[in-house]
């Protein structure tokens, strides 16, 4: 299956107009035409930027071809999504934390070179 099973585009009006595009059920990296749909929506709705979140990532050519559009659209794979979640989790609303309960754990760090 080459296309996502679900494609949602959402507009977030304040403080900046941002469009987000999520493909939670994609099983393959996202291709350029799919990302171009978000870029079109960014232009159509006059958004300042777009955020495309894909759990399966993006094809390698997509990152390279969209480098010039860095400030218009951001591409997040599961790595970027989880990093953002973990770094800002403490700032989330308590109701959201209840819906997504996480617990911080500590582990011994591996030595450099291992």
GIKA-V113525 format. One record per residue. RES is the residue in three letters. OMEGA is omega in whole degrees, 0 to 359 (none if undefined). Layout:
{{RES OMEGA} {RES OMEGA}}
This chain:
{{UNK 184} {UNK 183} {UNK 178} {UNK 177} {UNK 180} {UNK 179} {UNK 181} {UNK 174} {UNK 182} {UNK 176} {UNK 179} {UNK 191} {UNK 188} {UNK 355} {UNK 176} {UNK 177} {UNK 183} {UNK 174} {UNK 175} {UNK 181} {UNK 182} {UNK 175} {UNK 188} {UNK 185} {UNK 179} {UNK 181} {UNK 179} {UNK 177} {UNK 184} {UNK 182} {UNK 184} {UNK 180} {UNK 180} {UNK 178} {UNK 179} {UNK 177} {UNK 178} {UNK 178} {UNK 176} {UNK 179} {UNK 177} {UNK 179} {UNK 183} {UNK 184} {UNK 178} {UNK 179} {UNK 178} {UNK 180} {UNK 177} {UNK 177} {UNK 179} {UNK 180} {UNK 179} {UNK 180} {UNK 181} {UNK 177} {UNK 185} {UNK 175} {UNK 185} {UNK 181} {UNK 181} {UNK 180} {UNK 182} {UNK 184} {UNK 182} {UNK 179} {UNK 180} {UNK 179} {UNK 185} {UNK 183} {UNK 178} {UNK 181} {UNK 176} {UNK 180} {UNK 179} {UNK 171} {UNK 180} {UNK 181} {UNK 181} {UNK 179} {UNK 181} {UNK 177} {UNK 179} {UNK 179} {UNK 183} {UNK 182} {UNK 182} {UNK 184} {UNK 182} {UNK 182} {UNK 181} {UNK 176} {UNK 181} {UNK 178} {UNK 178} {UNK 177} {UNK 177} {UNK 179} {UNK 182} {UNK 184} {UNK 176} {UNK 179} {UNK 179} {UNK 176} {UNK 179} {UNK 175} {UNK 178} {UNK 180} {UNK 177} {UNK 177} {UNK 179} {UNK 180} {UNK 179} {UNK none}}
